[in-house]
Amino acid sequence: MPDFGLKFFILQKRVLNLYRYAIRASRSLPDPQTRSETIAWFRSEIERNRHLTDVATIEDKLTAGRREIRQIFPSSQGPARR
């Protein structure tokens, strides 16, 4: 079993913050169907990567997630990096 350190748990919080931000940003989409599909897609991406334990890989996925949110919602700044 991997030894989960403080960095891993900080990354977990960052993933949750990114997910919450994606939900809030999706409110700008006018079509409810598009909004729900966007949220479902983002959630499925998080679920698909749930098994990851490597800190560097998780950080890469977070960066990619931020980039995707900026592409979907260009007016959004994205969640703050902590």
Order of alpha helices (4+ residues) and beta strands (2+ residues): alpha-alpha-alpha
